[in-house]
Amino acid sequence: MAYRIVIDPGHGGEDFGATYNGRNEKDDNLNLALAVGEILADNGIEVLYTRTEDVYNTPFEKAIMGNNANADLFVSIHRNALPTPNTGTGVETLVFNDQGIKSTLARNINNELANLGFDVRGVIERPNLVVLKRTKMPAVLVEAGFINNDADNEKFDAEFYDIAKAIADGILNTVG
């Protein structure tokens, strides 16, 4: 069975997401999402994106894009941040509720990122996030390190392809 997966690079356009020292989350999200999608496509997965350039769609519009695509999974890519720089580190994956294939997907992604040496903050329920709540297919939101942590940014830049491959491998492990 061919799988169809929607990759959502979080934020975009006038929505910069978190920013730190001239770095914009929306840009990191897009670059990482495109790299993850390319790896998935190379492995026979049909990949659709909510955006492939710097444009803004509301979270609800992104959920509708996923629903209209009749996708099997929805994976939103983000970077995390805390109010005080360099106080948060690591990765986490958010889910609407910690049940079913989305939980397996979240854990598989976290495990692959842990293999790269990231601290894993866990699988976290966030039932109020529109892209998790309004999608009809299993959905996760990956927080790929903290954009306002110098060490996480250094790791993100130095191991960019490995991070993309870890996320893709987590997805591929889930779909079998």
Backbone as a ProteinNet text record, in pm:
[ID]
protein_1_A
[PRIMARY]
MAYRIVIDPGHGGEDFGATYNGRNEKDDNLNLALAVGEILADNGIEVLYTRTEDVYNTPFEKAIMGNNANADLFVSIHRNALPTPNTGTGVETLVFNDQGIKSTLARNINNELANLGFDVRGVIERPNLVVLKRTKMPAVLVEAGFINNDADNEKFDAEFYDIAKAIADGILNTVG
[TERTIARY]
83.9	0	87.9	60.6	134	73.1	159	113.5	120.4	25.1	21.4	35.9	138.1	166.3	173.2	103.9	112.1	217.7	312.5	415.5	381.2	373	335.2	452.4	520.9	622.2	551.2	561.2	487.7	519.1	418.1	426.5	441.8	501.7	519.5	463.8	513.6	469.2	492.8	386.1	399.2	406.8	383.6	394.2	532.8	623.4	762.7	782.4	683.8	706.1	802.7	875.7	975.1	1094	1155.2	1274.2	1383.3	1507.9	1621.3	1745.3	1804.7	1929.2	1922.4	1811.7	1795.2	1749.7	1730.1	1686.6	1535.2	1465.4	1320	1278.1	1189.3	1140.4	1080.4	1003.5	936.1	1035.3	1155.8	1256.9	1314.9	1349.7	1400.5	1295	1169.2	1060.9	1048.9	1050.9	1036.2	1153.2	1274.4	1391.8	1390.3	1356.6	1354	1240.2	1123.7	1009	1037.5	1098.7	1131.4	1232.3	1329.4	1429.8	1365.8	1277.7	1207.1	1122.9	1050.1	965.5	1043.6	1160.3	1243.6	1287.9	1326.2	1367.1	1248.8	1132.5	1013.4	981.2	985.2	954.8	1054.1	1181	1282.9	1255.9	1172.2	1137.1	995.5	941.9	815	689.8	704.4	589.8	543.7	413	358.4	353.4	422.3	434.3	363.6	280.8	217.5	257.6	267.3	308.6	197.3	187.8	95.5	156.1	288.4	355.4	493.8	540.7	676.2	754.1	692.3	757.5	708.2	755.9	727.5	591.2	485.9	349	281.4	174.1	100.5	-35.3	-65.4	-199.6	-232.6	-358	-397.1	-382.5	-368.1	-365.5	-489.8	-606	-727.6	-718	-666.7	-649.1	-553.6	-448.8	-354.1	-421.3	-503.7	-577.1	-669.2	-737	-826.2	-746.9	-627.2	-542.4	-514	-479.7	-453.8	-577.1	-690.2	-815	-852.6	-839.7	-874.8	-780.5	-660.2	-562.7	-588.7	-683.2	-707.5	-577.5	-499	-368.5	-383.2	-279.7	-274.1	-219.7	-127.3	-66.6	-44.6	-40	-12.5	100.7	211.3	327.9	362.6	347.2	379.6	519.1	603.6	743.1	758.1	814.9	835.4	968.4	1004.7	1113.2	1049.1	1098.7	1044.2	1111.2	1056.4	1116.8	1057.5	1137.4	1091.7	1119.7	1051	1070.9	1216.2	1290.2	1429.3	1521.3	1603.6	1693.7	1784.9	1818.9	1912	1866.7	1735.2	1682.8	1612.7	1570	1505.9	1592.9	1595.1	1671.5	1599.8	1627.2	1574.9	1458.7	1402.8	1293.9	1173	1057.4	933.8	837.9	741	639.6	503.3	419.7	288	181.7	80.7	-32.5	-161.3	-273.5	-403.8	-431.6	-417.3	-421.2	-322.4	-274.8	-166.6	-224.6	-281.1	-344.5	-322	-322	-324.1	-194.8	-209.2	-92.1	-17.7	-88.7	-19.2	78.8	44.6	136	257	232.6	343.3	433.8	373.4	448.8	532.8	471.7	542.7	662	641.5	750.2	860.2	820.5	921.6	1008	946.8	1024.2	1115.1	1060.5	1142.7	1259.5	1235.4	1342.3	1453.1	1415.3	1517.1	1598.3	1532	1604.2	1691.6	1646.8	1728	1857.1	1849.1	1969.4	2074.2	2033.3	2128.1	2184.1	2137.5	2188.1	2101.1	1983.3	1891.8	1833.3	1812.9	1729.8	1586.6	1513.1	1374.9	1285.2	1202.7	1111.6	978.9	959.7	844.8	741.3	633.4	513.4	414.9	369	289.3	152.8	47.8	-87.7	-115.3	-162.2	-199.4	-330.1	-442.5	-570.7	-623.6	-558.9	-605.5	-539.4	-443	-375.6	-457.9	-491	-582.3	-532.5	-402	-354.1	-357.6	-369.7	-385.2	-532.3	-611.9	-753.2	-842.7	-813.4	-903.3	-865.4	-753.7	-717.6	-793.7	-837.6	-914.1	-823.9	-696	-600.6	-510.7	-437.9	-345	-245	-223.7	-137.7	-43.7	78.6	176.5	239.6	292.4	367.9	503.8	608.4	745	810.1	861.2	940.7	1087	1154.7	1290.8	1394.3	1402.8	1498.4	1446.1	1516.8	1479.1	1553.5	1477.6	1538.4	1610.4	1574.6	1643.6	1739.1	1799.2	1905.5	2025.1	2136.4	2253.6	2303.5	2305.2	2352.5	2257.9	2127.6	2031.1	2044.6	2067	2085.2	2213	2318.7	2444.7	2424.6	2355.1	2326.2	2234.7	2132.1	2038.1	2113.4	2206.1	2280.5	2383.6	2456.7	2564.3	2511.1	2394.1	2340.3	2205.6	2188.9	2060.8	2008.5	2090.7	2043.7	2010.6	2092.8	2067.7	1935.6	1903.2	1776.4	1659.8	1671.8	1566.9	1549.5	1660.3	1654.4	1593.8	1624.6	1567.7	1415.8	1367.4	1222.3	1160	1221.5	1170.2	1173.5	1281.2	1290.6	1183.5	1153.3	1045.5	912.4	890	767.2	767.2	879.3	888.7	874.7	931.9	916.5	770.6	695	554.1	468	494.6	412.8	460.4	575.6	622.8	684.9
-118.7	0	124.5	215.7	341.8	435.7	495.4	589	730.6	812.5	955.2	1029.7	1112.7	1186.2	1335.4	1414	1559.4	1607.5	1683.6	1746.9	1895.3	1943.9	2083.3	2158.8	2244.3	2331.7	2442.9	2440.5	2534.8	2680.4	2764.3	2909.8	2944.3	3059.5	3100.6	3238.9	3301.6	3436.2	3534.3	3606.7	3707.3	3645.2	3515.1	3443.6	3381.5	3450	3408.1	3290.8	3262.2	3165.1	3226.5	3143.3	3193.9	3250.8	3353.3	3413.3	3422.2	3416.4	3423.6	3464.8	3575.7	3623.9	3625.1	3674.9	3685.1	3556.8	3452.8	3323.7	3314.3	3272	3261.3	3114.5	3079.1	2941.6	2899.2	2987.8	2952.1	2901.8	2958.2	2917.7	2780.9	2759.4	2628.4	2520.6	2551.4	2454.7	2415.2	2514.8	2486.9	2402.8	2441.4	2367.8	2223.3	2204.3	2069.1	1987.4	2048.5	1976.9	1931.4	2016.1	1978.1	1864.1	1866.5	1759.5	1627.8	1632.9	1512.5	1456.7	1543.9	1501.4	1436.6	1490.7	1433.1	1291.1	1270.9	1136.9	1040.9	1085.7	1000.8	964.7	1063.3	1039.4	939.8	951.5	857.5	715.3	702.5	571.4	528.5	589.4	544.7	601.3	701.5	765.2	881.4	895	1012.2	1125.3	1232.9	1344.8	1466.8	1528.2	1655.7	1754.1	1879.3	1982.9	2085.7	2142.8	2254.6	2383.1	2386.1	2497.4	2451.6	2508.8	2481.6	2612.1	2721.3	2852	2933.3	3054.4	3138.2	3206.7	3128.6	3180.6	3141.6	3213.8	3185.7	3125.4	3017.7	2960.8	2942.6	2962.5	2942.7	2794.1	2762.5	2621.2	2545.9	2610.1	2544.5	2513.7	2608.8	2585	2468.5	2458.7	2347.9	2214.5	2211.2	2088.3	2049	2147.5	2120.3	2067	2122.8	2071.2	1922.6	1887.9	1747	1661.8	1709.6	1634.2	1616.8	1723	1716.7	1625.7	1606.1	1519.8	1372.2	1343.8	1205.3	1137.5	1208.9	1158.5	1053.7	971.2	869.1	926.5	1020.9	1084.7	1232.8	1312.4	1456	1483.3	1539.2	1566.3	1713.7	1786.2	1927.9	1944.8	2024.1	2043.8	2183.4	2187.8	2314	2312.2	2428	2441.7	2498.9	2461.2	2502.3	2631.1	2691.3	2809.5	2826	2882.2	2923.7	3072.7	3140.8	3285.8	3326	3243.8	3275.6	3190.4	3254	3177.9	3083.9	2973.2	2873	2805.2	2805.9	2733.2	2604	2591.4	2468.7	2403.2	2271.6	2197.6	2067	2013.9	1882.2	1886.4	1767.4	1748.4	1691.8	1714.8	1654.9	1646.4	1557.4	1544.1	1555.1	1640.9	1670.6	1590.6	1547	1472.2	1525.2	1503.6	1542.2	1464.1	1331.9	1247.4	1133.7	1078.3	980.4	840.5	819	691.8	660	531.2	486.8	509	510.5	519	650.9	758.5	886.9	879.5	801.9	783.5	701.8	597.7	517.3	602.8	682.4	771.3	869	931.1	1028.3	963.3	845.3	775.9	731.7	685.8	645.3	763.3	878.2	998.4	1037.4	1042.4	1078.5	981.8	852	753	773.2	801.6	825.6	951.2	1055.7	1178.4	1156	1071.3	1036.6	968.3	887.4	820.4	919	1043.3	1148.4	1223.5	1187.6	1251.9	1362.6	1382.5	1482.4	1435.4	1527.6	1499.5	1491	1389.1	1374.1	1415.6	1515	1568.8	1493	1399.7	1312.4	1335.5	1258.1	1274.1	1350.7	1462.9	1554.7	1574.7	1557.1	1580.8	1730.5	1774.9	1914.9	1918.7	1888.8	1879.4	2013.3	2124.1	2255.1	2302	2228.2	2271.4	2230.8	2328.2	2307.9	2199.4	2198.4	2098.7	1957	1944.1	1812.3	1778.1	1880.3	1862	1848.2	1921.7	1930.2	1839.5	1770.8	1676.4	1546.6	1485.7	1360.7	1238.7	1256.6	1146.9	1163.4	1058.1	1073.1	1185.2	1270.5	1387.3	1403.4	1448.2	1481.8	1615.8	1681.2	1805.2	1783.5	1785.2	1760.6	1893.8	1903.7	2019.4	1977.3	2018.5	1973.6	2065	2058.3	2140.1	2280.3	2352.4	2488.3	2590.2	2676	2777.5	2883.6	2896.7	2995.5	2927.9	2817.8	2750.7	2737.8	2799.2	2801.1	2661	2571.3	2434.8	2359.4	2376.3	2310.2	2362.3	2492.5	2548.7	2497.2	2487.7	2434.8	2290.6	2210.9	2071.8	2068.2	2153.2	2159.2	2186.9	2281.2	2317.5	2210.4	2160.1	2064.6	1927.7	1889.3	1755.6	1762.8	1865.8	1891.1	1767.9	1709.5	1594.5	1477.3	1455	1345	1364.7	1488.9	1518.8	1491.1	1536.6	1509.2	1358.9	1286.1	1141.2	1073.8	1122.7	1064.4	1080.2	1196.8	1218.8	1129.6	1125.8	1040.4	893.8	850.1	710.5	678	772.6	752.2	731.2	806.7	792.1	657.4	625.3	500.5	378.8	385.3	276.3	256.4	363.5	357.5	296.4	333.9	282.7	146.7	101.9	-32.3	-50
0	0	0	-91.3	-94.3	9.6	87.2	189.4	136.7	180.9	149.5	281.6	287.9	411.6	380.9	461.9	451.6	550.8	498.5	580.7	589	710.9	736.3	797.1	718.3	776.8	854.7	985.3	1068.3	1038.4	1062.5	1045.7	897.8	865.4	726.5	700.5	594.1	557.5	670.9	706.7	813.2	952.7	963.6	1091.3	1100.1	1170.3	1179.2	1273.9	1359.3	1466.3	1567	1636.6	1731.5	1654.1	1711.9	1651.2	1757.1	1709.8	1802.4	1724.5	1763.5	1702.4	1549.4	1495.4	1351.2	1282.8	1360.7	1306	1321	1213.6	1214.8	1211.2	1300.7	1305.2	1172.3	1108.8	983.2	879.2	876.1	778	811.8	938.3	980.8	954.4	985	964.8	817.9	729.7	586.9	535.6	569.8	523	571.8	698.7	754.2	693.5	678.1	621.8	479	398.6	261.1	257.9	348.5	355.2	399.2	499.4	544.5	429.8	361.6	250.9	138.6	109.2	3.1	39.2	164.7	209.3	201.2	244.4	237.4	92.1	3.9	-137.8	-197.5	-158.8	-207.4	-159.3	-56.4	-0.9	-40	-145.2	-200.4	-137	-50.9	13.1	-73.9	-90.8	-159	-57.1	-86.8	7	-49.9	32.9	1.2	110.9	76.5	172.1	188.5	307.4	325.1	267.6	256.4	188.5	144.7	33.5	-13.9	-31.8	9.8	4.8	123.3	134	251	239.2	262.6	262.1	393.2	424.4	548	516.9	585.5	591.1	738.7	774	913	947.3	1075.5	1113.9	1066.4	1069.6	1022.3	873.1	793.9	650.5	626.2	708.8	694.2	726.2	829.1	862.5	748.1	688.6	575.9	456.9	432.2	324.1	345.9	467.9	498.9	478.8	527.2	512.5	364.9	287.2	145.6	66.4	118	50.8	77.9	168	208.8	250.7	329.8	371.8	481.4	492.4	597.4	727.8	716	833.3	803.6	910.7	902.3	1001.1	952	1036.8	1025	1134.6	1139.1	1199.4	1135.1	1176.7	1236.9	1356.8	1428.8	1502	1556.9	1654.6	1781.1	1895.1	2023	2071.2	2176.4	2239.8	2378.9	2466.7	2599.7	2614.1	2706	2719.7	2747.6	2822.4	2854.2	2767.6	2683	2595.9	2674.6	2609.9	2661.3	2790.3	2815.7	2932.6	2893.8	2768.4	2720.4	2616.1	2616.5	2516.7	2486	2369.1	2336.1	2238.9	2217.7	2122.3	2194.6	2136.2	2185	2068.2	2080.9	1977.8	2043.5	1986.3	2040.8	1966.6	2041.4	1985.7	2046.1	1976	2030	2158.7	2150.7	2269.6	2247.8	2356.1	2350.2	2330.3	2211.5	2178.2	2031.5	1999.2	1861.2	1785.4	1651.8	1564.7	1581.1	1616.3	1634.7	1751.5	1854.2	1967.8	1926.4	1846.7	1795.7	1708.5	1620.2	1532.9	1615.2	1714	1798.4	1868	1923.1	1993.2	1897	1778.8	1680.9	1638.3	1615.9	1580.5	1696.4	1817.2	1933.7	1951.1	1933.4	1949.6	1847.5	1724.5	1620.5	1652.4	1701	1738.2	1861	1953.1	2070.9	2027.7	1921.1	1870.7	1821.7	1792.9	1752.7	1873.1	1993	2114.2	2168.4	2110.6	2164.8	2296.9	2389.2	2505.9	2455.1	2497.8	2456.4	2571.3	2545.6	2646.4	2650.6	2555.4	2561.5	2453.5	2467.5	2385.8	2472.3	2422.2	2503.2	2437.5	2516	2466.2	2458.5	2341.7	2320.7	2242.2	2307.8	2237.3	2184.9	2222.7	2177.8	2048.6	1994.9	1872.7	1750.7	1667.9	1556.2	1460.7	1427.1	1330.7	1387.4	1518.2	1579.4	1601.7	1628.5	1662.4	1539.6	1433.8	1318.5	1201.7	1211.4	1106.4	1129.2	1019.8	1028.6	1034.3	1000.2	1003.6	1126.1	1167.2	1278.7	1249.2	1349.1	1330.4	1448.8	1417.6	1521.6	1487.5	1589	1571.7	1636.1	1554.8	1601.1	1636.4	1758.2	1800.4	1792.9	1683.9	1654.4	1720.1	1851.4	1925.3	1950.3	2034.4	2073.2	1988.2	1921.4	1835.4	1918.2	2045.7	2129.4	2228.2	2181.9	2256.1	2161.4	2199	2111	2077.6	2175.8	2150.9	2057.9	2077	1987.8	1844.5	1829.2	1694.4	1629.9	1708.8	1655.6	1606.9	1687.4	1650.2	1527.4	1524.5	1411.9	1282	1285.3	1164.9	1127.1	1225.1	1197.7	1156.4	1207.8	1182.2	1108.9	1027.2	961.8	887.4	800	722.4	814.7	917.4	1010.8	1085.4	1118.4	1186.1	1091.4	968.1	868.6	850.4	841.8	823.1	945.7	1064.8	1187.1	1188.7	1153.9	1149.3	1042.8	925	816.6	858.5	922.2	967	1070	1158.1	1254.8	1185.4	1078.8	1000.2	928.3	862.9	788.1	879.7	999.4	1095.8	1133.6	1135.4	1173.6	1063.8	939.2	829	780.1	830.4	803.3	668.7
[MASK]
++++++++++++++++++++++++++++++++++++++++++++++++++++++++++++++++++++++++++++++++++++++++++++++++++++++++++++++++++++++++++++++++++++++++++++++++++++++++++++++++++++++++++++++++

